[in-house]
Amino acid sequence: MIRNYFTAFLLIPFFTFGQPQKTPVTSNATPAKIQLEIDNLIRPAMQEFNIPGIAVAVTINGEHYFYNYGVASKETGQPVTNETIFEIGSISKTFTATMASYAQVSGKLSFSENISKYLPALRGSAFDKITVLNAATHTTGGLPLQFPDEIMDNRQATKYFKTWKPKFEAGTHRSYSNPGTGLLGMAAAASLDDPFEKIMEKTIFPALGMSHSYINVPKAQLKKYAYGYSKTDEAVRVNPGPLASEAYGVKSTSEDMIRYVDANLQILKLDKKIETAIQNTHVAYFKIGEMTQDLIWEQYPYPVEVKQLLAGNSNTIIFEHNPAEKIDSPKPDLNVLINKTGSTNGFGGYVAFVPARKIGIVILANKNYPITARVTIAQQILNQLDRYAPLKTSK
């Protein structure tokens, strides 16, 4: 049962407000109004799911509000702040898509080419007939969610891909897959002729102005790196498996992530290549039930009901092979809600934004709590933000 998180919850909140962008918005939003609405949603969820800390960031046409709750470490009692570093899990996949799109805009990679063109070790395998676009849309033909347990490193992953046989024709089914996103990242990095981690940390993050986002958190920043908490409340951090960097390896802050949302909303002034690369990740390629598959991102016509979002983020969509209906004339659309969830053993995150309304939200937690709760909370917050957005769109 999905609970209504608007229930009043009387606790003294710990929160901070971010500094707004230089360009003000024409809205009646105030920190106090937004705080009350978010408090009434976040605090009951923290209690119900035993979440030690949550960072919430919202944007309304580039004006940012930050709301921080609880602790980054139960051992030290260090509070969550805008600069607390969280594991974002599979939200990382959107950065891998951005890198691949950046390679395409740079003339180094084509989404219509087969994977094996960029990864010669896979020539003669099934990936002679599976495209980069298939890897970017989870339509490779049935790659599993995770590698088999016996695959321990990237070298073994390559051997696995060489002998893997698809269950379906590429482009006919959507099978959410960490190995598939790993292939996307491998192909992008190979086309750009540098290691994936180096490109992400030295090119993509800097191009986005994300100065506290990492694949490998540097020693000097470890004090800001939150501990996640497992189902048994053990303090944990991610234990990387094969192609983890590409599929779930990014660590970031609410401050950096809301800037990333602004980049996706076309609010920031960025280098033209990265700006174009980001917008190309919003192109809709396949329809899967209530959800439309972009380049890793998932979208819905806006306005959208929470039941549609829950259907698109359900276990059926995540864990099963679902028929994919190809969209004949793929293109981006502003009147949509775009979202992505992400989890590791000790962390749970969610990002959603509406390009036409210039609103977005980031929720980062150091507990892997149910996706249904994340989606429901975020959707109710976005509905409130929509009231403050400066311009109404026509239907």
TILUM-81957 format. One record per residue: residue in one letter; x, y, z of N, C-alpha, C in turn. Coordinates in steps of 0.02 Angstrom, whole numbers, plus 50000, padded with zeros to 5 digits. Example, Ala and Ser with C-alpha at 12.3 -4.5 7.8 and 13.67 -1.06 7.14 Angstrom:
% residues 2
A506604971650390506154977550390506604983550390
S506424988850354506844994750357506455000250394
END
This chain:
% residues 395
M500424994150000500005000050000500445006250000
I500295011149957500665017349953500365022250003
R500775024450050500535028850102500525036050078
N500085040050107500055047250092500535050750138
Y501095053250110501615056150151501495063450167
F500895066050152500735072850172500505073050246
T500475067250279500275067050349500725071550390
A500425075450435500825080050476501295076050520
F501905078850531502405075550572502785080850608
L502675081650673502925087350709503615085850739
L504135087750701504815087350725505165093750705
I505675095650743506065101550724506525099450667
P506465102450607506845100150550507565102750551
F508015098650524508685101050508508695102150433
F508795108350411508795109650339509235115550325
T509445116150262509825121850239509545123950172
F509645130150154509415132750090510015134250045
G509975132349982510505133949935510435141049910
Q510975143549883510965150249854510635150049786
P510185154649771509865154649705510345156649650
Q510175154749589510555157049531510475164549523
K510905167649483510885174949475510235177349444
T509945173349400509325175349367508735173249411
P508345178049438507785176149481507205173449441
V506765169849474506175167349440505565171449461
T505075171649417504455175149433503965170049460
S503995168849526503555164049557503435166049628
N502955162849660502805164249730503115159049776
A503635155649752503975150749794504365154249849
T504365151449908504785153849962505095147849996
P505685148650026505985142950061505525140050114
A505175144250150504745141750204504165137450177
K503855139650122503305135850093503545128950070
I504105128950034504355122750006504595118150063
Q504905121150114505155117250170504585113350204
L504035116850218503485113650253503215107750213
E503145108650148502885103350105503355097350103
I504005098750098504495093250094504575089850161
D504585093750216504625090750282504065085650294
N503465087550274502885083250286502905076750246
L503345076450197503435070350158504045066350179
I504595069750189505235066350201505265063350271
R505075067050322505165064650391504775058250407
P504145057650385503805051250397504145045450361
A504405046650301504755041350264505385039250299
M505755044050326506365042450363506215037950423
Q505665039550457505475035550515505245028550494
E504825028250442504545021850421505085017050397
F505575019650359506065015350327506745015550362
N506775018850420507385018950460507965021750420
I507865027450388508375030650346508775035550389
P509435034750394509825039250436509855046450409
G509925047150342510005053850314509735054450244
I509465060250228509215061750160509405068850142
A509615069750080509725076350051509225077349995
V508845082649998508355084449946508575091049915
A508585091349849508715097649814508175098449761
V507905104549755507415105849703507645112049664
T507425112249602507555118049560506905120549530
I506815127049530506245130249497506555135549450
N506615133649387506905138049336507595140549357
G507985136049388508675137749406508775140449475
E508235141649512508305143749581508275137449624
H508785136649667508875130449704508675131149777
Y508385125649803508225125149874508475118349898
F508825118449955509115112349982508825110950051
Y508665104550063508365102450126508725096150148
N509075096550203509505091150226509265088450293
Y509245081850298508955078550356509415073150382
G509485072750447509825067150477510575067250469
V510865061350470511595060750474511885056750416
A512505058550398512875054950347513225048750376
S513325048850441513625043250476513325042750546
K513045037050562512755036150628513305035650681
E513895033450661514445032750709514695039650731
T514795044250684515065050850701514535056050714
G513915054850690513395059750696513465065650649
Q513915064950599514025070450551513375071750512
P513125077950513512485079350479512545079250403
V511995077650370511955078250298511955085650278
T512335087250227512355094150200512305093750124
N512305099750092512305099950019512925096649989
E513455096150028514095093550004514215086350025
T513735083150058513805076050075513815071950011
I514285067450006514365063249946513975056749956
F513515055449910513105049349911513275044949851
E513185038549859513195034049801512525034849765
I512535036049699511905037149663511675030949625
G512045025449630511835019249599511715020049524
S511155017449501511025017149428510845023949397
I510775029149437510735035849407511385037149369
S511925033649390512575034049354512495032549280
K512025028149264511935026149194511775032149149
T511445037149176511285043049135511915046849116
F512425046649159513065049849142513425045749089
T513365039149091513645034949039513325036448972
A512655037448972512305039348911512535046148887
T512655050748934512895057448915513585056948883
M514015052748911514675051848881514625049048810
A514195043948801514115041048735513835046248686
S513355050248709513075055448667513595060748651
Y514025062348699514575067048688515045064348635
A515195057848637515615054748586515295055248518
Q514625054348516514265054848452514295062048425
V514175066948468514195073948447514895075848424
S515405072648454516095074048436516315070348373
G515865066448343516025062948281516425056648292
K516455054148352516855048248368516455041748370
L515795042348378515385036448389514705037448354
S514435031948329513765032048299513325026948335
F512735029148356512275024648391512005019248345
S512045020248280511785015248233512295009848217
E512915010748237513435005748224513385000148276
N513644994348257513644988648302514184989448355
I514044986648414514504987048470515204984648451
S515244979348413515894976348398516334980848356
K516054985848324516474990548286516944994148334
Y516704995748393517104999548442517474995048491
L517254988848496517574984048541517794977948500
P518384978348468518604973048423518634966148455
A518714965848521518744959248554518084955548547
L517544959048530516884955948525516694954348452
R517144955548405516994953748336516914946248329
G516404944348291516244937248284515744934848336
S515524939348379515034937648431514344940448412
A513864939548457513194942248445513194949848437
F513724953048461513744960348459513944963148392
D514034958648343514084960948273513404963348247
K512864961348282512184963248259511804967148312
I512144969448363511824973248417512144980148418
T511734985348413512004992048405512144995548471
V512505001048465512615005448524511955007848551
L511475009448506510815011648528510475006148569
N510534999948549510244994448588510524994348659
A511184995348666511484995448732511225001348773
A511095007048740510875013148774510135013148792
T509765008248765509045007948777508835001248808
H509304997348830509164990748861508804986048814
T508934986548748508594982348699509094977848662
T509594975248698510104971048668509864964048650
G509294962048678509044955348664509054950848724
G509104953648785509034949448844509644949048889
L510104953748885510654953748933510364954049004
P510664950449052510374950149119510474956549158
L510104957049213510174962849257510884963349285
Q511154957649305511824957349334512244952049298
F512894952649302513324947249278513234941049321
P513344935149293513364929049336513894929849390
D513784926549446514214927249505514954925649490
E515064921249443515764919249430516154924549391
I515814929649364516164935049327516404940149378
M517064940649386517344944549441517684951049419
D517874951749356518224957749335518064959349262
N518334964949237518164967249169518424962449115
R518994959249128519264954449080518784948549072
Q518544945949128518064940449126517404942749095
A517224949049106516614951649076516654951448999
T517234953248972517324953048900517254945848874
K517544941048910517474934048889516744931848892
Y516384934248941515664932648947515284935348886
F515424941548867515084944548810515234940648745
K515834938148738516024934748676515614928448664
T515384925148718515014918948710514264919648725
W514054925548746513354926648764512904926148702
K512324922948711511834922248656511184925748675
P510924930048632510304933648648509694929148651
K509214931048693508574927548697508084930048643
F508164936348623507704939648576508104943348523
E507774944948469508074949348419508174956248450
A508744959248437508894965848464508344970748443
G508144974948490507644980048476506924977848485
T506814971648507506124969248515505904968948588
H506384968448634506224968048705506684972548745
R506434974948800506824979148845506994975048907
S507644974148919507894970348976508394974749013
Y508184977449069508614982149107509244978449129
S509834981449114510444977549120511054981849139
N511384980049193512024983049210512554981149158
P512614974749138513104973149086512984976949021
G512354978049002512214981848941512464988948945
T512354992249003512604999049011513364999049015
G513644993649043514364992949042514644992848972
L514314989248927514514989248856514474996148825
L513944999848841513875006648815514465010848836
G514645010448900515215014348925515865012148894
M515955005648885516565003048854516635005748783
A516075005548745516095007848675516235015348672
A515915019148716516025026448717516745028048733
A517015024848784517705026148805518195024148750
A518065018448718518505016248664518495021248606
S517915023848590517865028648535518225035148551
L518255036948615518595043148637519325041848655
D519525035448653520225033448660520525035448728
D520135034348781520375035448848519985030948896
P520245029548955519875025549003519215028949024
F518705024949036518055027649054518095032349113
E518425030249167518445034349228518785041049215
K519315041049175519665047349160519215052049121
I518855049449071518415053749031517865056749075
M517575052549119517035054949161517285060449209
E517845059149242518075063749294518445069749266
K518745069149207519145074649180518805078449123
T518275075449095517925078849039517195080049054
I516815074749070516085075449076515895079449139
F516135077549197515965081349257516185088649253
P516805090149232516995097149225516575101049175
A516395097849119515985101249069515305103149098
L515065099349146514425100649179514495105149240
G515105106949258515215111049317515095107249381
M515175100649379515065096349438515745095049471
S515915099049521516585098949549516665094149609
H516115091049631516145086349687515795079749669
S515925077449608515665071049584516245066749561
Y516195060249576516775055949567516555048849549
I517015045349516516985038049513517365035349573
N517965037949583518375036049641518445042149686
V518135041949744518155047749789518865048749813
P519155054749801519845055949823519905055949899
K520505054549922520635054049994520425060450030
A520555066150000520395072550032519655073650041
Q519235069850003518505070750006518155065150046
L518535060350071518225054650105517825056650166
K518025062050199517655064150259516945066550242
K516825068250178516165070250156515755064550127
Y516055058650120515745052850089515325049250142
A514665049350133514205046350181514315038750184
Y514125035950240514065028750245513345026850229
G513265021550189512605018850177512455013650231
Y511815011950235511605007150287511185001650255
S511404995450268511094989550239510424988050272
K510094982750248509454980650277509534978850351
T510134976550370510264974850440510584980650478
D510584986550447510844992650478511604992650486
E511944988750446512674988850445512914994550401
A513434998150423513725003450383514105000350324
V513925002450263514224999450203514365004850151
R514815003150106514925006850044514965001849988
V514895004349927514844999949869515464995549862
N515354989349844515894984549829515874983349754
P516284986849716516214986949643516314980149611
G515864978449564515934972549524516174974349454
P516134969749406516344971249338515944976949307
L516284981549275515984987349241515534991349288
A515734991649351515344995449400515375002949385
S515945005449362516005012649349515475014949299
E515365010849248514895012649195514165012049217
A514025007249260513325005549276513065008549340
Y513495009149391513245011649455513785014749498
G514305017549466514905019549503514965026749524
V514495031149505514575038249520514385039749593
K514775044049624514625046849690514575054349682
S514055057349712513935064449700513575067649758
T513495074149755513155078049807512495080749780
S512055082749825511415085649803511545092149765
E512065095849783512215102049749512425100849677
D512865095849667513075094249598512485091249559
M512095087049591511565083549554511005088349533
I510855093449573510335098049551510605102549495
R511255103649494511555107049437511485102749375
Y511585096249383511495091549327510775091849301
V510295092249347509595092949326509505099449287
D509795104949310509755111249273510045110549203
A510585106749197510875105649130510385101949086
N510035097049115509525093349077508915097549061
L508795102749101508235107349089508425112949041
Q509045113049017509295118248972509285125149006
I509415125349070509445131549107510165134349107
L510655129849110511355132049114511635133749045
K512115138349045512495139648984513105135248985
L513115130448940513645125448936513975125648868
D514555122348864514855121348799514355117848753
K514335119848690513825117448644513835109848637
K514425106848638514455099648630514105095948687
I514255097848748513955094448805513215096048810
E513035102148792512325104148792511925099848743
T512195099048683511865094948632511845087648653
A512395085348681512435078348704511895076848754
I511795081348802511285080348853510585080148822
Q510435084848779509775085048749509635078848707
N510155076148676510055070048636509895063948679
T510065064148743509875058548786509135058448801
H508775063748784508055064148797507625061848738
V507935059548685507565057048627507225050448645
A506595049848627506195043848643506265038648587
Y506465032548605506595027348555506115021448558
F505895019548619505475013548626504935014948678
K504345012048666503795012348714503755005548749
I503775005848816503724999748856503185000948909
G502584998548896502034999548943501895006948953
E501895009249016501755016249031502355020749019
M502935017849008503565021549005503845021748935
T504195027148919504555027748856505295027948870
Q505675023948834506395023348845506785028148802
D507155032748835507625037148801508305033748803
L508845037748796509515035048809509605034648884
I509475028948912509485027348983508925030749022
W508835037349014508275040749047507615037549026
E507115038249070506435035649057505945041449063
Q505465041749018505015047449018504275045549012
Y503855050549029503125049749029502815056349005
P502255056048969501915062348950501715066149013
Y501785072749011501625076949069501005081049056
P500545081649104500585079049172500495071549175
V500775068549228500765061349236500495059549305
E500115054149309499855051849373500375047249406
V500375047149472500865043149507500805035749490
K500195033349476500125026149459500505024449395
Q500565029149348500955027949288501695027549304
L501935032049347502635031949367502805025549405
L502345023349447502465017249485502475011149438
A502045011249388502055005749339502715005549300
G502955011449280503575011849242504195010449283
N504145011049349504705009649394504595003249434
S504154998949410503964992949446504474987349438
N504414982249480504854976349475504774972849408
T504174973149379504064970049314504514973349261
I504564979949263504974983549214505714982549229
I505894982149292506594981649311506864974549301
F506484969549320506754962749325506544958149268
E506064960049227505814955449176505974958049105
H505924953549056505984955548986505304958048963
N505284964348939504654967348919504654969148845
P504124967548808504094969448737504204976948728
A504594978648678504754985648664504464987548596
E504084992948595503784995448533504215001148506
K504525000048449504965005148421504575011348400
I504845017148416504535023548396504815025448328
D504375026548280504585027548211504985033948199
S504785039348231505125045748221505365048248289
P505925045448314506155047448381506355054748384
K506145058048437506305065148446506205066948520
P506535072348542506425074548611505755078248617
D505495078548678504855081848692504935085448758
L504705091748761504755095548823504195093948872
N503615092048847503035090748890503035083648917
V503575082148953503665075448981503965076149050
L503875070849090504255070049152504785064749138
I505415066449151505975061949140506245059849209
N506385053349218506615051249284507105045449280
K507445044249337507885038449344507985037049418
T507925030649436508075028449504508785025649507
G509055025049567509705022149576509795019349646
S510115013649651510215010549717510885006749719
T511185006649778511715001949795511474998449859
N511884994249888511654990649947511474995350005
G511805001150008511685005550064511395012350047
F511225013449983510995020049962510395019449915
G509965024549915509405024749868509305031849843
G509255032749778509185039349749508635039649697
Y508435045749681507935046949629508015053949602
V507965054549536507995060949501507405061449453
A507065067149453506505068149406506475075549388
F506275076949326506215083949305505725084549247
V505465090649238504975092049185505235097849143
P505505096449083505815101749044505345107649029
A504715106349012504265111748995504115116449053
R504165113849114504015117749173504635120249209
K505225118049187505865120049217505875118549292
I505625112749311505635110649381505965103749385
G506285102449442506605096049451506775094649523
I506915088349538507045086249606507585080849607
V507995081149659508485075949675508365073749747
I508305067249758508255064549826508795059149833
L509255060249881509795055649894509765053349966
A509795046749977509735044050045510275038850057
N510495038350120510985033150136510645026850164
K510115024950129509765018550141509415016750076
N509425010350058509075008049999508355006450019
Y507925011550015507225010850035506795009949972
P506155007949979505755005949920505695011449867
I505745009249804505665013849748504965016949747
T504465013049768503785015749769503745022049813
A504085021849870504075027749914504445033549882
R505015032349851505405037649819504985041249766
V504685037149723504295039949667503695043849693
T503345041049741502745044249768502915050949801
I503435050949842503645057049875503855062349824
A504275060449777504525065249727503955068049685
Q503495063749665502935066149624502515071249662
Q502385070049726501995074849765502365081449773
I503035081149781503425087249785503415090949718
L503495087249663503475090549597502795093749584
N502265090549606501605093549598501555100249634
Q501885100649692501895107049728502345112149693
L502915109949668503365114549632503035117349570
D502615113249538502275115449478501855121749490
R501615122449550501205128449567501645134749568
Y502295133849579502735139549584503105141249520
A503065136649471503415137749408503155143949374
P503595147949342503395154549318502935154649257
L502955149549215502575149649153502165143349146
K501555143949124501135138049110501205136149037
T501225129749024501265127348956500565126048929
S500485126548864499835125248833499805117848816
K499225115048820499125107948805499045107048730
END
